[in-house]
């Protein structure tokens, strides 16, 4: 795989790497080839390939999770162990750290949440945002509650957007809906409000006084796109 990728044009190589995430039964040799691509980060183009390779490796771990056996060093276990090893040495490279967190999310392994949740304490909003984004692929209650609590804790609008995008990927929850319902009324960023409104509309059965809530929001919303979204939500079945 590596020789094939290295012989193609830059755009084709990137597409090949990205497309590898769709392979359902990847081999260990293919995973090793991806690690070789990941390890080369000398030029900007190398780093682009490297970032795409590590994201693909996270997906490889997801697609091979049925190979995991307690006490054995399976392919997905090896990938996750290596990702965490890379995370521990990447604190001075925020972009690399962010991509590794995204790769962790791509594994879909909710048991990894306790190992990455402290990145929410990072002063770097890119790292925090990548953490929130990764949690969209998990399914456990702890990470869902974590996202809910950070709707009001996260200071950056970029981070709040990632939180809401991840919540939109997760199963609806009445407590989350209540937090979003309260927060949208005081949210200052129009883009964050958009995702909050989308969440309320998508999970309207979890929203207390759904129609009245949207009618009240329509009275105060100044952004035209958001007003259209609210109007559609009010009149949807």
C-alpha positions as CSV (number, residue, x, y, z in Angstrom):
1,X,0.0,0.0,0.0
2,X,2.7,2.5,0.9
3,X,4.5,2.1,-2.4
4,X,1.3,2.7,-4.3
5,X,0.4,5.8,-2.3
6,X,3.9,7.3,-2.7
7,X,3.7,6.9,-6.5
8,X,0.5,8.9,-7.0
9,X,-0.1,12.6,-7.3
10,X,-0.5,14.7,-4.2
11,X,-4.3,14.9,-4.6
12,X,-4.7,11.3,-5.4
13,X,-2.6,10.2,-2.5
14,X,-4.8,12.3,-0.1
15,X,-7.9,10.8,-1.6
16,X,-6.5,7.3,-1.3
17,X,-5.6,7.8,2.4
18,X,-9.0,9.3,3.2
19,X,-10.7,6.5,1.3
20,X,-8.9,3.9,3.3
21,X,-11.2,4.8,6.2
22,X,-14.0,3.1,4.3
23,X,-12.2,-0.2,4.1
24,X,-14.1,-2.7,6.3
25,X,-11.4,-5.5,6.7
26,X,-8.0,-3.8,6.7
27,X,-4.9,-5.9,7.2
28,X,-2.1,-5.4,9.7
29,X,0.3,-4.7,6.8
30,X,-2.0,-1.9,5.7
31,X,-2.1,-0.5,9.2
32,X,1.8,-0.6,9.3
33,X,1.9,1.2,6.0
34,X,-0.3,3.9,7.5
35,X,2.0,4.2,10.5
36,X,4.9,4.8,8.2
37,X,3.0,7.6,6.5
38,X,2.1,9.1,9.8
39,X,5.7,9.1,11.0
40,X,6.9,11.4,8.2
41,X,6.1,15.0,9.1
42,X,9.0,17.0,7.7
43,X,7.1,19.1,5.1
44,X,3.7,20.6,5.2
45,X,2.5,18.1,2.6
46,X,4.0,15.3,4.7
47,X,2.0,16.6,7.7
48,X,-1.2,16.6,5.7
49,X,-0.6,13.0,4.7
50,X,0.4,12.1,8.3
51,X,-2.8,13.7,9.8
52,X,-5.0,11.8,7.3
53,X,-3.1,8.5,8.0
54,X,-3.7,8.7,11.8
55,X,-7.4,9.5,11.3
56,X,-7.6,6.4,9.1
57,X,-5.8,4.3,11.7
58,X,-8.4,5.3,14.3
59,X,-11.1,4.1,11.8
60,X,-9.1,0.9,11.3
61,X,-9.4,0.2,15.0
62,X,-13.1,0.7,14.8
63,X,-13.5,-1.6,11.8
64,X,-11.4,-4.4,13.4
65,X,-12.8,-4.2,16.9
66,X,-14.2,-7.7,16.6
67,X,-10.6,-8.9,16.7
68,X,-10.1,-7.7,20.2
69,X,-9.7,-10.5,22.7
70,X,-8.9,-10.0,26.4
71,X,-5.2,-10.6,27.2
72,X,-4.2,-10.6,23.5
73,X,-2.4,-7.9,21.5
74,X,-4.9,-7.5,18.7
75,X,-4.6,-5.0,15.8
76,X,-7.2,-2.5,17.3
77,X,-5.5,-2.7,20.7
78,X,-2.1,-2.0,19.2
79,X,-3.4,1.0,17.3
80,X,-5.1,2.5,20.4
81,X,-2.0,1.9,22.5
82,X,0.2,3.6,19.9
83,X,-2.2,6.6,19.6
84,X,-2.0,7.1,23.4
85,X,1.7,6.9,23.3
86,X,1.8,9.6,20.6
87,X,-0.7,11.7,22.6
88,X,1.7,11.7,25.6
89,X,4.5,13.2,23.5
90,X,2.6,15.7,21.4
91,X,1.8,18.4,24.0
92,X,4.0,20.9,22.2
93,X,2.4,20.4,18.8
94,X,-1.2,21.5,19.1
95,X,-2.2,20.4,15.6
96,X,-0.8,17.0,16.0
97,X,-2.4,16.7,19.4
98,X,-5.7,17.7,17.9
99,X,-5.5,15.1,15.1
100,X,-4.6,12.4,17.6
101,X,-7.7,13.2,19.7
102,X,-9.8,13.1,16.5
103,X,-8.2,9.7,15.8
104,X,-9.2,8.5,19.2
105,X,-12.7,9.5,18.5
106,X,-12.6,7.6,15.2
107,X,-12.0,4.3,17.2
108,X,-15.6,4.7,18.6
109,X,-14.3,3.1,21.8
110,X,-16.2,4.8,24.6
111,X,-14.0,3.2,27.3
112,X,-11.2,5.6,26.2
113,X,-13.1,8.6,27.5
114,X,-11.5,8.7,31.0
115,X,-8.1,8.7,29.3
116,X,-8.8,11.8,27.2
117,X,-11.3,13.9,29.2
118,X,-8.6,16.0,30.9
119,X,-7.7,17.6,27.6
120,X,-10.8,19.8,28.3
121,X,-8.5,21.6,30.8
122,X,-6.0,22.6,28.0
123,X,-5.5,26.3,27.4
124,X,-5.5,25.5,23.7
125,X,-9.0,25.8,22.3
126,X,-8.0,23.6,19.3
127,X,-7.2,20.7,21.6
128,X,-10.4,21.3,23.6
129,X,-12.4,21.4,20.4
130,X,-10.9,18.2,19.1
131,X,-11.7,16.5,22.3
132,X,-15.4,17.6,22.1
133,X,-15.5,16.5,18.4
134,X,-14.1,13.0,19.3
135,X,-16.8,12.5,21.9
136,X,-19.4,12.6,19.1
137,X,-18.4,9.0,18.2
138,X,-18.8,7.6,21.7
139,X,-22.0,6.2,23.2
140,X,-21.5,6.2,27.0
141,X,-23.4,8.2,29.5
142,X,-20.3,9.7,31.1
143,X,-19.1,11.4,27.9
144,X,-22.6,12.6,27.2
145,X,-22.9,14.2,30.6
146,X,-19.4,15.7,30.1
147,X,-20.5,17.3,26.8
148,X,-23.7,18.6,28.5
149,X,-21.8,20.2,31.3
150,X,-19.4,21.9,29.0
151,X,-22.1,23.6,27.0
152,X,-22.0,26.3,29.7
153,X,-18.3,25.8,30.8
154,X,-16.6,26.1,27.4
155,X,-15.4,29.7,26.8
156,X,-14.6,29.6,23.1
157,X,-17.4,29.7,20.5
158,X,-15.4,27.2,18.4
159,X,-15.5,24.8,21.3
160,X,-19.2,25.3,21.9
161,X,-19.8,24.6,18.2
162,X,-17.9,21.3,18.4
163,X,-19.9,20.4,21.6
164,X,-23.2,21.0,19.8
165,X,-22.1,19.1,16.7
166,X,-21.2,16.1,18.8
167,X,-24.4,16.3,20.7
168,X,-26.3,16.3,17.4
169,X,-24.5,13.0,16.6
170,X,-25.5,11.4,19.9
171,X,-28.8,10.0,21.0
172,X,-31.3,12.6,22.3
173,X,-31.4,13.1,26.0
174,X,-33.9,15.1,28.1
175,X,-31.3,16.6,30.5
176,X,-29.1,17.7,27.6
177,X,-32.2,19.2,25.9
178,X,-32.9,21.2,29.1
179,X,-29.4,22.5,29.2
180,X,-29.5,23.5,25.5
181,X,-32.9,25.0,26.0
182,X,-31.7,27.3,28.8
183,X,-28.3,28.1,27.1
184,X,-29.7,29.1,23.7
185,X,-31.5,32.0,25.3
186,X,-28.3,33.6,26.5
187,X,-25.9,32.4,23.8
188,X,-24.2,35.4,22.0
189,X,-22.7,33.6,19.0
190,X,-25.1,33.2,16.1
191,X,-23.4,30.0,14.9
192,X,-23.5,28.3,18.3
193,X,-27.2,29.3,18.5
194,X,-27.8,27.7,15.1
195,X,-26.5,24.3,16.3
196,X,-28.5,24.7,19.6
197,X,-31.6,25.3,17.6
198,X,-30.9,22.3,15.4
199,X,-30.5,20.2,18.5
200,X,-33.8,21.4,20.0
201,X,-35.6,20.7,16.7
202,X,-34.0,17.3,16.2
203,X,-34.9,16.3,19.7
204,X,-38.2,18.1,20.1
205,X,-39.7,15.2,22.0
206,X,-37.2,15.8,24.8
207,X,-37.9,19.6,25.0
208,X,-40.3,20.9,27.6
209,X,-42.9,23.2,26.0
210,X,-41.2,22.8,22.6
211,X,-43.4,25.1,20.6
212,X,-43.6,27.8,23.2
213,X,-39.9,27.7,23.6
214,X,-39.3,28.3,19.9
215,X,-42.0,31.0,19.7
216,X,-40.2,32.8,22.6
217,X,-36.8,32.4,20.8
218,X,-38.3,33.8,17.6
219,X,-39.1,37.0,19.5
220,X,-35.5,37.7,20.4
221,X,-33.5,36.0,17.5
222,X,-31.9,38.7,15.3
223,X,-30.2,36.5,12.7
224,X,-32.3,35.8,9.7
225,X,-31.1,32.3,9.0
226,X,-31.7,31.3,12.6
227,X,-35.2,32.9,12.5
228,X,-36.0,30.8,9.4
229,X,-34.8,27.7,11.3
230,X,-37.0,28.5,14.3
231,X,-40.0,29.2,12.0
232,X,-39.5,25.8,10.3
233,X,-39.2,24.1,13.7
234,X,-42.4,25.7,14.9
235,X,-44.4,24.5,11.9
236,X,-42.8,21.1,11.5
237,X,-44.8,18.0,12.4
